[in-house]
Structure formats: structure tokens, C-alpha cells
Amino acid sequence: MISIKKYITVLVLSLFSLAAAATETINIVWGFSIASNQANTVRALIDELNQSQTRYKFMLVHKPGAGGSIAANYVAENPNNAVVSMSSSFIIRPYFEKTGTHDLNNYRPILVQGTGSPLVFVSGKYTNIKQMLDATSISIGVSGIGSISHLAANGLTDPRRQINVVNFKSMPDAATAAAGQHVDLAVGFFPDIQSLIDAKKLHVLGYTGPDNIIGYPNLRLDQHKFKNIKMLTANYAIFASKNMDPARLEELHNLLIRANNTILVRNSYARDHINTVNLNLTQSLEWYNTERVYWQQQVSQLKK
């Protein structure tokens, strides 16, 4: 006959086992460079989520390829247990490439993470923006045809200048090529290439966005006649399948928005010059629809 002590021990162990079994995994999928600051921000977000509750176990899953569409399509196939974190490229690519991409109608934002991250143009060949402006032919490394960096590169188009876009797997790869002068310029985000800038292997020629960045005065591209890409900045959101259970969508949104406002996560956004926002699900859907219109207009102006 089992003793009361042993019975209690077995009961406690059984309860722990049931609790562990009840923990459900939610994958947050990332489709670009896993070494980027943006990926580190997702890691910080996941750390905060896992510390704040025990019902779900959030995991970072890396599924690169097809300009983010592999990651997005994985979420569509796993509507209740996967979401995808991505920049504006999530919206841009399907308007640029009609086949082999994800259908924007199959998703809705579960969290708008932040907006306004500037894109920076760097070069190992040129040391200042005047040299770039004087060039009649420029090769520019981007992180995928149809990506936001491709749109930025296209913004340098001028009747007197030939632009040759060179495709790389990621922005850091393009920046490394520019540092080695394999391409004239590259488009990237500040934190991902800061080490190459600090080492003087890359020179900052200019950046998008309406705000001046400390340490890089008078380098906003709209101050150098490129007004058409002034507002071409990256916005970040986490997208869920439209088929996610509505109750779960609301629950995960509430968890995500709390984690998004923690100091650890906000500090990571600051390195990308991202402004965090706090939109509810209705406002997030309105933001998504507005973004779709804006980026479709931008892509329509892109010369392939």
C-alpha cells in the first residue's frame, strides 16, 4: 500500500508533468539574417514573453529564403502556433513578384512593433556623398530584388546616372561586399553595419528618413535632392494568419504589446532608430491597409 508521503510526491510530479504538457509552443518566425539587430530584437521580445507567463513557450524559428515568403507561408500553414516578424519587405515583395510569394490577404498584424527605421547608404569606395553624386554609373548591393533596400537603391535613379542593382542574401552581406569594394555602395541598417563603419571600412554617404541622426550631420538624403525617398523607412510588425482563432489573436496581442514596451526591447529598437507604437488590433489592421496602399504605390514606380 502506497504511503501518504509517496502519494503526495507522485501527485505533485504528475501535476508538474501536466503543466509542462499544457505549455503550448508559439513560433515567432524570422526570414532574414539571423545575426541582424532586428533578429536580436525578436530574441529580446521572446525572452520577455517567456518570463512574463507560462501558458505558452515562445520560440525563434529561422526560415530564410524567397524574400521572406518561406517564413510567411509557414505561418499560413500553422495558423494557431506561428507568427512572422518582418519589416516592410513583408508587404513590398508580393507587389513586386507575383509568383512564389505570400498572399497579403492571408494575414493580419498581431503587433505593430515600431516604425521609421532609416536605411543607410554606405561605401568603401566613396568617402562622401558628392563623389556618389558625381558618378555616372553605380553598383548597389541590396538584400533581395523587390525588397525595401531595392526600393531605396532605385531612389538614386537619375537620367545622368546608371544604377546597377546587385542582389545579396542579406544587408550585412551587401555591406561586406561594399567594404571590399566589390560593389560601389550598399544599403543597410545602422546597427548591422556599425562595426564596419567604426573600423573605417565603410563610409556613411546618406540615409533616408526625416530625422537627423547624431554623428552624421547633413547626410539626410532629402537634403541632397533625393526627396522621393525621404519617407522610405522600414516599419516592423508581427503578422498572424487570418485563420488564427480570434480569442488567441487577442490573447497573444496583449502578451506581445506588453513585452514590446519593456526596456530591453525598446533599447534594441533604439539601435535601429525605430519608434515604438501602441496600436490595438483594430488600429493595427487600419495601419496594415494604409501600408499596403503606400508600398504598392512605391513598387509601381520601381524600374525593374
C-alpha positions in Angstrom: 0.0 0.0 0.0 1.4 3.3 -1.0 2.2 5.8 1.8 0.6 9.2 2.0 4.1 10.8 1.5 4.7 8.8 -1.6 1.2 9.5 -2.8 1.7 13.3 -2.4 5.1 13.1 -4.2 3.5 11.2 -7.1 0.6 13.6 -7.3 2.9 16.7 -7.3 5.1 15.2 -10.0 2.0 14.4 -12.0 0.8 17.9 -11.7 4.2 19.3 -12.9 4.1 16.9 -15.8 0.6 18.0 -16.8 1.6 21.7 -16.5 4.6 21.0 -18.7 2.5 19.2 -21.2 0.0 22.0 -21.2 2.6 24.6 -22.3 2.0 25.3 -25.9 4.7 26.4 -28.3 4.3 29.6 -30.4 7.0 30.0 -33.1 8.0 33.5 -34.0 9.5 33.1 -37.4 12.3 35.3 -38.9 13.2 35.1 -42.6 16.3 37.2 -42.9 19.8 37.5 -41.4 19.7 35.8 -38.0 22.7 37.9 -37.0 21.0 41.2 -37.5 19.9 43.6 -34.8 16.3 43.0 -35.9 16.6 39.3 -35.1 18.2 40.2 -31.7 15.1 42.4 -31.1 12.9 39.4 -31.7 15.0 37.4 -29.3 14.6 40.1 -26.6 10.8 40.1 -27.3 10.8 36.3 -26.8 12.8 36.5 -23.6 10.3 38.9 -22.1 7.3 36.8 -23.3 8.7 33.7 -21.7 9.4 35.4 -18.4 6.0 37.0 -18.1 3.8 33.9 -18.4 3.9 30.1 -18.5 0.9 29.2 -20.7 3.0 29.5 -24.0 6.6 28.8 -24.8 7.7 31.3 -27.5 10.5 30.1 -29.8 12.5 31.9 -32.5 12.5 29.9 -35.8 14.7 30.9 -38.7 13.3 30.2 -42.1 15.2 32.3 -44.7 14.6 32.5 -48.4 12.3 33.9 -51.1 12.5 37.4 -49.7 10.6 36.3 -46.5 7.9 34.4 -48.3 9.1 31.0 -46.9 8.7 32.3 -43.4 5.3 33.9 -44.2 4.0 30.8 -45.8 5.0 28.7 -42.8 2.7 30.9 -40.7 -0.2 30.4 -43.1 0.3 26.6 -42.8 0.4 26.8 -38.9 -2.2 29.5 -38.2 -2.5 29.0 -34.4 1.1 28.2 -33.4 3.2 30.5 -35.6 3.6 34.2 -36.4 6.1 36.0 -38.5 8.1 39.1 -37.6 9.2 41.2 -40.6 10.0 44.6 -41.9 8.1 46.4 -44.6 9.5 43.9 -47.0 6.7 41.6 -45.9 4.3 43.9 -47.8 6.6 45.0 -50.6 7.7 41.7 -52.1 4.2 40.4 -53.1 3.6 43.6 -55.1 6.9 43.2 -56.8 6.9 39.5 -57.5 3.6 38.0 -58.5 4.6 34.3 -58.2 6.2 32.3 -55.5 5.4 34.8 -52.8 2.8 35.0 -50.0 -0.7 36.4 -50.3 -1.1 39.5 -48.2 -4.8 38.8 -47.9 -4.0 35.7 -45.8 -2.5 37.7 -42.9 -3.2 40.4 -40.4 -0.9 42.2 -38.0 -1.0 40.9 -34.4 1.5 43.5 -33.3 2.9 46.7 -34.9 6.3 46.8 -33.3 7.6 50.1 -34.5 8.1 52.5 -37.4 10.6 54.8 -39.1 13.9 52.9 -39.2 16.2 54.7 -41.7 18.1 53.0 -44.4 21.7 54.0 -44.8 23.8 54.1 -47.9 27.5 53.2 -47.3 30.5 52.7 -49.5 34.1 51.5 -49.2 34.9 53.3 -52.4 33.4 56.8 -51.9 34.1 58.8 -48.8 31.4 61.4 -49.2 28.1 61.9 -50.9 29.5 64.3 -53.6 31.6 61.5 -55.0 28.5 59.4 -55.3 26.5 62.2 -56.9 29.3 62.8 -59.5 29.4 59.1 -60.5 27.8 58.2 -63.8 27.5 54.5 -63.1 27.0 52.9 -59.6 26.6 49.4 -58.5 24.5 49.0 -55.3 24.2 45.9 -53.1 20.7 45.2 -51.8 19.2 42.4 -49.7 16.9 41.0 -52.4 15.2 42.1 -55.5 11.9 43.6 -54.5 13.0 44.4 -51.0 12.9 47.7 -49.2 16.6 48.1 -49.9 15.9 47.6 -53.6 13.3 50.4 -53.4 15.9 52.7 -51.7 18.5 51.9 -54.3 16.0 52.8 -57.0 15.6 56.2 -55.3 19.0 57.2 -56.5 17.9 56.9 -60.2 18.9 59.9 -62.2 19.0 60.5 -66.0 22.7 61.1 -65.7 23.5 58.0 -63.7 23.2 54.3 -64.4 22.2 52.2 -61.4 23.2 48.6 -61.3 21.4 46.7 -58.5 23.3 43.6 -57.2 21.3 41.1 -55.1 22.7 39.6 -51.9 21.2 37.3 -49.3 21.1 40.0 -46.6 22.0 43.6 -46.0 25.1 42.6 -43.9 26.3 40.6 -46.9 25.8 43.5 -49.2 27.7 45.8 -46.8 30.6 43.4 -46.5 30.8 43.4 -50.3 30.8 47.2 -50.3 33.6 47.3 -47.7 35.7 45.1 -50.0 34.7 47.4 -53.0 33.1 44.5 -54.9 30.1 46.9 -55.2 30.2 50.7 -55.1 27.5 51.1 -52.5 25.3 49.1 -50.2 22.0 49.7 -48.4 21.6 48.6 -44.8 20.5 49.4 -41.3 22.9 51.2 -38.9 23.4 48.6 -36.2 24.0 45.7 -38.6 27.0 47.5 -40.2 28.2 49.8 -37.4 31.3 47.7 -36.8 32.4 48.2 -40.4 31.7 52.0 -40.2 33.6 52.3 -36.9 36.5 50.4 -38.5 36.6 53.0 -41.4 35.9 50.2 -43.9 32.6 51.8 -44.8 31.7 55.5 -45.1 28.2 56.8 -44.5 27.1 58.7 -47.6 23.5 59.4 -46.6 20.3 58.0 -45.1 16.6 58.1 -45.5 14.0 59.4 -43.1 13.0 62.9 -41.9 15.2 62.9 -38.8 18.9 63.9 -38.4 21.0 61.1 -36.8 23.6 62.2 -34.2 27.1 61.8 -35.5 26.0 62.0 -39.1 25.0 65.7 -39.7 23.8 66.9 -43.1 23.5 63.5 -44.6 19.8 63.1 -44.9 19.2 62.2 -48.5 16.3 64.6 -48.8 18.8 67.4 -48.1 20.7 66.3 -51.2 17.8 66.4 -53.7 16.6 62.8 -53.1 13.3 63.9 -51.7 11.4 61.0 -53.2 12.9 58.6 -50.6 12.7 60.8 -47.6 9.9 58.7 -46.1 11.3 55.4 -47.3 11.9 53.9 -43.9 11.3 50.4 -42.5 8.4 49.6 -40.3 8.2 46.4 -38.3 5.3 44.2 -37.4 4.4 40.7 -36.4 1.9 39.1 -38.6 -0.5 36.2 -37.9 -2.6 34.1 -40.2 -6.1 35.5 -40.8 -7.2 32.0 -39.7 -5.8 32.3 -36.2 -8.5 31.7 -33.6 -9.9 35.2 -32.7 -9.6 34.6 -28.9 -6.0 33.5 -29.3 -5.3 36.5 -31.6 -6.5 38.8 -28.8 -4.6 37.0 -26.1 -1.3 36.9 -28.0 -1.7 40.5 -29.0 -2.0 41.5 -25.3 1.1 39.5 -24.4 3.1 40.9 -27.3 2.3 44.5 -26.7 3.3 44.3 -23.0 6.6 42.7 -24.0 7.1 45.3 -26.7 7.1 48.1 -24.2 9.7 46.6 -21.9 13.1 48.4 -21.5 15.1 45.6 -23.0 13.0 45.5 -26.2 12.8 49.3 -26.5 16.5 49.7 -26.2 17.0 47.2 -29.0 14.6 49.2 -31.2 16.5 52.4 -30.4 19.7 50.9 -32.0 17.7 50.8 -35.3 16.2 54.2 -34.7 12.8 52.6 -34.5 9.9 54.4 -32.9 7.7 52.0 -30.9 3.9 52.4 -31.2 1.0 51.0 -29.3 -1.9 50.1 -31.6 -4.8 47.9 -30.7 -5.9 45.2 -33.1 -8.3 47.4 -35.0 -5.8 50.2 -35.3 -3.2 47.6 -36.4 -5.4 46.4 -39.2 -6.0 50.0 -40.4 -2.2 50.6 -40.3 -1.8 47.4 -42.5 -4.3 48.6 -45.1 -2.6 52.0 -45.3 0.8 50.4 -45.6 -0.4 48.2 -48.4 -1.6 51.2 -50.4 1.7 53.1 -49.8 4.1 50.3 -50.7 2.0 49.3 -53.7 2.5 52.9 -55.0 6.2 52.8 -54.3 6.6 49.5 -56.1 4.7 50.8 -59.1 7.4 53.4 -59.5 10.2 50.9 -59.3 12.1 50.2 -62.5 12.8 46.5 -62.7 
